[in-house]
Amino acid sequence: MSTESNTQARPSRARSESSGRVALGYARVSTAEQALSGLGIAAQRTAIDGWAASCLHDVTVEHHEEDGTSGMVAPADRPVLSLLLERLADAEDPASALVVSGLDRLGRNAIDVLGLLDRAERERWSVVLLDVKLDTTTPIGRLAATVLAAAARMERDNTSERTRKALAERAAAGARLGRPVSKETRAAALRVEELAADGRSLRAIADELTAEGWPRATGDRQRPWNALAVSRALRSLQLDREAAAKAAAAKRRIN
């Protein structure tokens, strides 16, 4: 059986008098797009309800949802999940299990996931991971969860490495990385360079640009210049020139 929850307060239970277990179903999506995919909230709830229906013993499921939260956010830093963890740690609360449709809904950082599993063991509540069909109340279940959490972290690291290599290849070919620069902000950056060539400090350059009315980047046009904005303008020009030099070198190699 399942009950609804709002994430700000403990939900009422339709069967609080039941002698069966109370399981806290946790569903999470990190982006709006996931709500339209198989990783959406509805799909996760359906999986959790299917687990409860298949249990040999009586289970009351409370559904809790967390929208727009990355799996890289630590469990204790998620508003909804942290509340559920507090309840599971409370010996007087009848909730005794945290049920998620998949390991990645719980977290993508192996250290965070392992820390949560350790906490569950110490506080004597269980974690049920439906996609891999394991229950961490058993030694083999805990071992499998450890391996899977490490695999999730490895995949994330591999993705980051592929992205890094792709960006490096683009940069080597002369692609301009970083935020695009408008004609107005590039003109301001050239003015920054002129003032820097005179030996002025970043702060002095910022004051001069503000006095002359030079615009900052899109979204900051009305704000006065500061030392950080001046430094970024100089860096932008450097990136432009590095990209142009690499593009010219790549063209020479082709020719």
Residue pairs with C-beta under 8 A, 6 or more apart in sequence:
1 14
1 15
1 52
1 59
1 60
1 61
2 25
2 45
2 48
2 49
2 52
2 60
2 61
2 62
2 63
3 11
3 12
3 13
3 14
3 60
3 61
3 62
3 63
4 11
4 63
5 11
5 62
5 63
5 64
5 65
7 64
7 65
7 66
7 79
7 80
7 83
10 87
11 62
13 22
13 60
13 62
14 60
15 60
16 94
18 58
18 60
19 58
20 57
20 58
20 59
20 60
21 57
21 58
21 59
21 60
21 94
21 96
21 97
22 59
22 60
22 61
22 62
22 94
22 95
22 96
22 97
23 48
23 52
23 59
23 60
23 61
23 62
23 95
23 96
23 97
23 98
23 99
23 128
24 61
24 62
24 64
24 84
24 87
24 88
24 95
24 97
24 98
24 99
25 44
25 45
25 48
25 49
25 61
25 62
25 63
25 64
25 99
25 100
26 64
26 66
26 80
26 81
26 84
26 98
26 99
26 100
26 105
26 106
27 41
27 44
27 45
27 48
27 63
27 64
27 65
27 66
27 100
27 101
27 105
28 44
28 65
28 66
28 67
28 69
28 71
28 78
28 81
28 100
28 105
29 35
29 39
29 40
29 41
29 66
29 67
29 68
29 69
30 68
30 69
30 70
30 71
31 68
32 68
34 40
35 41
35 67
39 102
39 105
41 65
41 67
43 101
44 100
44 101
44 102
44 105
45 63
47 101
47 130
48 61
48 63
48 99
48 100
48 101
48 130
49 61
51 99
51 128
51 130
52 59
52 61
52 99
61 99
62 95
64 80
64 83
64 84
65 80
66 78
66 79
66 80
66 81
69 78
69 80
70 108
71 104
71 105
71 106
71 107
71 108
71 109
72 107
72 108
72 109
72 156
74 107
74 109
74 112
75 81
75 82
75 85
75 106
75 107
75 112
75 115
75 116
76 82
76 85
84 95
84 98
85 98
85 116
85 119
87 93
87 95
88 95
88 96
88 98
88 120
88 123
88 125
89 119
89 123
89 125
95 125
96 125
96 126
97 125
97 126
97 127
97 128
98 120
98 125
98 126
98 127
98 128
99 127
99 128
99 130
100 106
100 127
100 128
100 129
100 130
101 130
101 131
102 129
102 130
102 131
102 132
103 113
103 129
103 131
103 132
103 145
103 148
103 149
103 152
104 152
106 113
106 116
106 127
106 129
107 113
107 116
107 149
107 152
108 152
108 153
108 156
109 153
110 149
110 150
110 152
110 153
111 153
113 145
113 149
113 152
114 146
114 149
116 127
117 127
117 136
117 142
117 145
117 146
117 149
120 126
120 127
120 136
121 136
121 142
126 135
126 136
126 137
127 135
127 136
127 145
128 134
128 135
128 136
129 135
129 136
129 145
129 148
132 144
132 145
132 148
134 140
134 141
134 144
134 145
135 141
136 142
136 145
167 177
170 177
171 177
171 242
171 243
171 246
172 246
172 250
173 246
173 247
173 250
174 243
174 244
174 245
174 246
174 247
174 248
174 249
174 250
175 243
175 247
176 239
176 240
176 243
177 239
177 243
178 236
178 239
179 217
179 236
181 189
181 236
181 240
182 217
182 218
184 215
185 215
185 216
185 217
185 218
185 233
185 236
186 236
186 237
186 240
187 214
188 209
188 214
188 215
188 216
188 233
189 233
189 234
189 236
189 237
190 237
191 209
191 212
191 214
192 205
192 209
192 230
192 233
192 234
192 237
193 234
193 237
195 204
195 205
195 208
195 209
196 205
196 234
200 208
201 227
202 227
202 230
202 231
203 226
203 227
205 225
205 230
206 224
206 225
206 226
206 227
206 229
206 230
207 225
209 225
209 230
210 224
210 225
214 225
215 221
216 223
216 225
216 229
217 229
217 232
220 229
